[in-house]
Amino acid sequence: MCVAHVMEEEEQKIKNPFRKFKFHFDESDRHFLSQEQIEALMTRKFQSEQLQRVRDLFIFSCFTGLSFAEMRNLAEDDIIKSFDGSLWIKDKRQKTKSEYRVRLMKVPSLILEKYAGTGKNGALLPMYCNKVMNEVLHQIGQICEIEQDITFHVGRHSFATLCLTIDVPLETVSKMLGHKSIKTTQIYAQVIDKKLSKDMESMENNINDLAISSQYNINL
């Protein structure tokens, strides 16, 4: 190897000492609420106005898939009427700037009506800061006896998993969430598969216990 080539390699090392270092990110589980847990939140009566508002805002996320930042910036111009006469939320994601669109269903429509005129600086919803949201959601989870800790981003995850659970196509969910790659959306499908496997394991154990308790035998 010539001296010039060796010197060039050494120069490259000085310029970029981490050129051979590769980052690796482990995929984290997406925590979400089941349909039953969401219904428990929706039907719970709260005396505190703050608890009511944070619950409502969280439910809005569960039914639209919007993140905290997207809800905080949601304005009248982001809601458009479609060719079929229905209203849709259409905007770009804060993180990726990719477009998302989701139909405005009855529950989030009622929440918008309830809080009409209470948002600041043209926003449609009266959002607290993210820290306060998460602290209040923690209280709400305890009141509703939900074991897992609830953060505001759990609403977005719950929307995605709920859609996939009721057989909304993966491509459609990806478009509604504004994912740049469908591989990102597939993570939610993997979470559902894990839950399905866990539920089936629990079911199998219960059935086995039933067979043992009833002394049921099959003569082959």
C-alpha positions in Angstrom: 0.0 0.0 0.0 1.5 3.3 -1.0 2.3 6.0 1.5 -0.2 8.5 -0.1 -3.0 6.0 0.3 -2.2 5.4 4.0 -2.1 9.1 4.6 -5.4 9.5 2.9 -7.0 6.8 5.1 -5.6 8.4 8.3 -7.0 11.8 7.2 -10.4 10.3 6.7 -10.3 8.8 10.2 -9.5 12.2 11.6 -12.3 13.9 9.6 -14.9 11.2 10.5 -13.9 9.0 13.4 -17.4 7.5 13.6 -17.7 6.5 10.0 -18.0 2.8 10.7 -20.2 3.2 13.7 -23.9 2.3 13.1 -26.8 3.3 15.2 -29.4 0.7 16.0 -32.9 1.5 17.4 -35.0 -1.1 19.1 -38.7 -0.9 18.2 -40.7 0.0 21.3 -44.1 -1.4 22.0 -47.0 0.8 21.2 -49.2 1.0 24.3 -52.9 1.4 23.6 -56.3 1.1 25.2 -58.8 -1.5 24.3 -62.3 -0.6 23.1 -63.7 -1.5 26.5 -61.2 0.8 28.3 -62.0 3.7 25.9 -65.7 3.2 26.6 -65.0 3.2 30.4 -63.4 6.6 30.0 -66.2 7.9 27.8 -69.0 6.9 30.2 -67.3 8.0 33.4 -68.8 11.0 35.2 -66.2 13.5 36.4 -67.1 16.4 38.8 -63.8 18.2 38.0 -63.9 20.4 34.9 -60.2 19.7 34.3 -60.7 16.0 34.4 -63.7 16.3 32.0 -61.7 18.4 29.5 -58.6 16.2 29.5 -60.8 13.1 29.1 -62.6 14.7 26.2 -59.4 15.8 24.4 -57.9 12.3 24.9 -61.0 10.7 23.4 -60.7 13.1 20.5 -57.2 11.7 19.8 -58.6 8.1 20.2 -61.1 8.8 17.4 -58.9 10.8 15.1 -55.3 9.6 15.6 -54.1 13.2 16.0 -51.1 13.8 18.2 -50.9 16.4 20.9 -49.1 18.9 18.6 -51.6 18.4 15.8 -54.6 18.9 18.1 -53.0 22.0 19.6 -52.7 23.5 16.2 -56.0 22.3 14.8 -57.7 25.2 13.1 -60.9 25.8 11.1 -59.0 25.7 7.8 -57.9 22.1 8.6 -61.5 20.8 8.4 -62.8 20.4 4.8 -66.0 19.0 3.3 -65.5 16.0 1.1 -67.3 15.0 -2.1 -69.7 12.9 -0.1 -70.7 15.8 2.1 -68.8 14.5 5.2 -66.2 16.5 7.1 -62.5 15.5 7.1 -59.4 16.7 9.0 -56.7 17.3 6.5 -53.2 18.7 7.4 -49.5 17.8 7.6 -47.9 16.0 10.4 -45.8 18.1 12.7 -42.8 15.7 12.8 -42.6 14.4 9.2 -44.5 17.1 7.3 -46.3 14.2 5.5 -50.0 14.7 4.7 -52.7 13.0 6.7 -56.4 12.9 6.4 -59.1 11.4 8.7 -62.8 11.5 8.6 -64.4 13.5 11.4 -66.7 11.0 13.1 -69.6 11.8 15.4 -67.7 11.6 18.7 -64.9 14.1 17.8 -67.5 16.3 16.1 -69.5 16.5 19.4 -66.2 17.4 21.2 -65.5 20.2 18.8 -69.1 21.5 19.3 -68.7 21.3 23.1 -65.5 23.4 23.2 -66.3 25.7 20.3 -64.8 29.2 20.9 -62.6 28.1 23.9 -59.4 27.6 22.0 -56.6 30.2 21.9 -55.2 32.0 18.9 -57.6 30.4 16.4 -57.2 26.8 17.7 -60.4 24.7 17.8 -59.5 22.9 21.0 -58.6 24.3 24.5 -55.4 22.3 25.1 -53.4 22.2 28.3 -49.6 21.8 28.0 -48.5 18.2 27.5 -47.1 17.8 31.0 -50.5 18.7 32.6 -52.3 16.5 30.1 -50.2 13.5 31.1 -50.5 14.2 34.8 -54.3 14.4 34.7 -54.5 11.3 32.4 -52.6 9.4 35.1 -55.3 10.5 37.6 -58.1 9.5 35.2 -56.5 6.1 34.7 -56.5 5.5 38.4 -60.1 6.6 38.8 -61.2 4.3 36.0 -59.0 1.4 37.4 -57.0 1.1 34.2 -53.7 -0.6 35.1 -51.5 0.8 32.4 -50.3 4.3 32.7 -52.0 6.6 30.2 -50.2 9.3 28.3 -51.6 11.5 25.7 -49.8 9.7 22.9 -51.6 6.5 23.9 -54.7 8.0 22.2 -53.0 8.0 18.8 -51.8 4.4 19.3 -55.3 3.4 20.4 -56.8 4.8 17.3 -54.4 2.9 15.1 -54.9 -0.4 16.9 -58.6 0.0 17.1 -58.8 0.6 13.3 -56.7 -2.5 12.6 -58.8 -4.6 15.0 -62.0 -3.8 13.1 -60.3 -4.7 9.8 -59.6 -1.3 8.4 -56.9 -1.9 5.8 -53.3 -1.3 6.8 -52.8 1.1 3.8 -55.8 3.2 4.9 -54.6 3.4 8.5 -51.2 4.5 7.3 -52.8 7.3 5.2 -54.9 8.5 8.2 -51.9 8.5 10.5 -49.7 10.3 7.9 -46.9 7.7 8.0 -44.3 8.1 5.3 -43.7 4.4 5.2 -46.3 1.6 5.7 -43.5 -0.2 7.7 -44.2 2.3 10.5 -47.9 1.3 10.5 -47.0 -2.4 10.5 -45.6 -2.0 14.1 -49.2 -1.6 15.3 -50.2 -4.8 13.5 -47.4 -6.6 15.3 -48.6 -5.3 18.7 -52.1 -6.7 17.9 -50.6 -10.0 17.0 -48.7 -10.1 20.3 -51.9 -9.3 22.2 -53.8 -11.9 20.3 -51.2 -14.5 21.1 -51.3 -13.5 24.8 -55.1 -13.7 24.9 -55.1 -17.1 23.2 -52.6 -18.4 25.7 -54.8 -17.2 28.5 -57.8 -18.7 26.9 -56.0 -22.0 26.5 -55.0 -22.1 30.1 -58.6 -21.4 31.2 -59.9 -24.2 28.9 -57.3 -26.6 30.2 -58.3 -25.7 33.8 -61.9 -26.4 32.9 -61.0 -29.8 31.4 -59.1 -30.7 34.5 -61.8 -29.5 36.9 -64.5 -31.4 35.0 -62.4 -34.5 34.8 -63.1 -34.6 31.0 -61.2 -37.3 29.2 -61.0 -38.3 25.6 -60.4 -41.9 24.8 -58.3 -42.1 21.6 
